[in-house]
Amino acid sequence: MPTSKLSSELKTELKKPKMYSLIMHNDDYTTMQFVVEILIQIFNKSSVEASELMMRIHTNGSALIGVYTYDIAVTKKLLAEQMAEQNEFPLKITIDEE
């Protein structure tokens, strides 16, 4: 088999993965400090950015906290919810397809 034919058969089109938005929602029980901790520890936000996001969530009822591929979005959501559950907070995060 000629090399050019083989290389053309091996070519595959790479598509960009779908991206998913993580939205954190405000509630009356989860403390502001805990939200900041989650944003720093799980979503790798700086303390300033985490504080700004926390205030946006508190003021607007929800805020976009990150955009990730599906597997990463689900993992971060589950880690945050697990941490909230361990601390007895009803933190809610939803995933929306971009």
VENKAPE-V937004 format. One record per backbone hydrogen bond with DSSP energy under -1.0 kcal/mol. NH is the residue of the N-H (numbers start at 1). CO is the residue of the C=O. If there is no record, write none. Layout:
nh=(NH & NH)
co=(CO & CO)
//
This chain:
nh=(6 & 7 & 8 & 9 & 10 & 20 & 21 & 22 & 23 & 24 & 25 & 26 & 35 & 36 & 37 & 38 & 39 & 40 & 41 & 42 & 43 & 45 & 50 & 51 & 52 & 53 & 54 & 55 & 56 & 57 & 58 & 59 & 60 & 61 & 63 & 65 & 68 & 73 & 74 & 75 & 76 & 77 & 78 & 79 & 80 & 81 & 82 & 83 & 84 & 85 & 86 & 87 & 88 & 89 & 94 & 96 & 98)
co=(2 & 3 & 4 & 5 & 6 & 68 & 96 & 66 & 94 & 63 & 92 & 61 & 31 & 32 & 33 & 34 & 35 & 36 & 37 & 38 & 38 & 39 & 46 & 47 & 48 & 49 & 50 & 51 & 52 & 53 & 54 & 55 & 56 & 57 & 24 & 22 & 20 & 69 & 70 & 71 & 72 & 73 & 74 & 75 & 76 & 77 & 78 & 79 & 80 & 81 & 82 & 83 & 85 & 84 & 23 & 21 & 19)
//
